[in-house]
Amino acid sequence: MTEITRLDSHAPGFRAALERLLDWEQTADLKVETAVREIIAAVRTRGDAALIEFTERFDRRTVQQGLEIPLADCRAALQRIEPGQRTALEIAAQRVRAYAEHQKLASWSYTEADGTLLGQQVTPMDRVGLYVPGGKAAYPSSVLMNAIPARVAGVGELIMVVPTPGGEVNNLVLAAAAIAGVDRVFAIGGAQAVAALAYGTESVPAVDKIVGPGNAYVASAKRMVFGKVGIDMIAGPSEILVVCDGRTDPDWIAVDLFSQAEHDEDAQSILVSPDAAFLERVMDSIGRLLPQMPRAEIISASLRGQGALIRVHDMDEAIELANQVAPEHLELSVEDPLPLAARIRHAGAIFMGRYTAEVLGDYCAGPNHVLPTSRTARFSSPLGVYDFQKRSSLIMCSAQGASELGKTASILAHGEGLTAHARSAEMRILDGD
């Protein structure tokens, strides 16, 4: 039987125990940070030569024909994969695109009575880098989730990087790149790929923003290049919080918890319910179903280290707890989820009702699966079209508007001791005003 933390919200020391459970330190390991700093410096200095050296060392392959994967290979991969896989990718892509279309920001403006125009101009980024993991597993879904919103936003060029350990190229990943409309693909990964996207090399063009998940080296590299380029977020381990009233099939809930735990040993799966007997039934389901899972070892380590079954007094307390946790994925496995969802202030994505498994959001529901982790849903949002668009303020004064605004600006500028600012405004004040 897999051990899993059991907590009761009314037990002494509950709050402290919950904080310990939720505490995930985002500070990079010193050894990782030192290695990443050296890798970035080498790529900035030696370009492709450093990229090839690191790729051969870390991916255990010989680079013979350059680092770029021709788009023809992506199109060929789309033809090679099974028809069912191609259909699934195309359906998922269509749904992600349809949802993304609703997120597009539009330019706007208004004109004041004196003819002054104010507004906001929305423009896409010129070039974006998409990091797709390729270590423990391949993630064609990450290609769709990162590339399609960027394409809907109107980004001029999409540059994808993906590691190919042992020289093995994943056909599903390349097929997804073809479907999503990626412009160029490079068989590189790790901190060296992030550095290449940020600073550019002879082969890899520098981008304006880097998006996509990765390991500790990738996360550390994204931290270090932020400022030179934009980044989406620093992602921590995957998380799911399930709030259940005790009336959902316990097997369903157990497997929902497994679905995040199987990502890696640091993933977190938590179930919250006011029904103590139901928590015991879920525990029985975990013990019975876990041996059937191919990644049972990883799931077991995740549940043992970061998982929890939490008993609360009632559903009101469950919602309060959900807002405190601010999870990446929140399942409201209840009969009528909409009133509860309206009370959720902090969550990356909310999956409502007994039939809405979180895994549907991972692949094909439509909303993006790149979500804030480690309680950052308190202040950040899922990846979307808006992450690939920029906003510029528009100001166009009429003569009368410049004269009136100039008076106010002059007073404030003098108050700050900035005489040239004041004079610039004063020169446009009309005589007689």
Secondary structure, DSSP 8 states (H G I E B T S, - for coil): ----EEEETTSTTHHHHHHHHH----S--HHHHHHHHHHHHHHHHHTHHHHHHHHHHHS-----S-SEE-HHHHHHHHHHS-HHHHHHHHHHHHHHHHHHHTT----EEEE-TTS-EEEEEEEE-SEEEEE---SSS--HHHHHHHHHHHHHHT-SEEEEE---GGG---HHHHHHHHHHT-SEEE---HHHHHHHHHH--SSS---SEEE----HHHHHHHHHHBTTBEES----S-EEEEEE-S-S-HHHHHHHHHHHHTT-TT-EEEEEES-HHHHHHHHHHHHHHGGG-TTHHHHHHHHHHH-EEEE-SSHHHHHHHHHHH--SEEEEESSSHHHHHTT--S-SEEEESTT--HHHHHHTSSS-S----TTGGGT-----GGGGEEEEEEEE--HHHHHHHHHHHHHHHHHTT-HHHHHHHHTTS-TT-
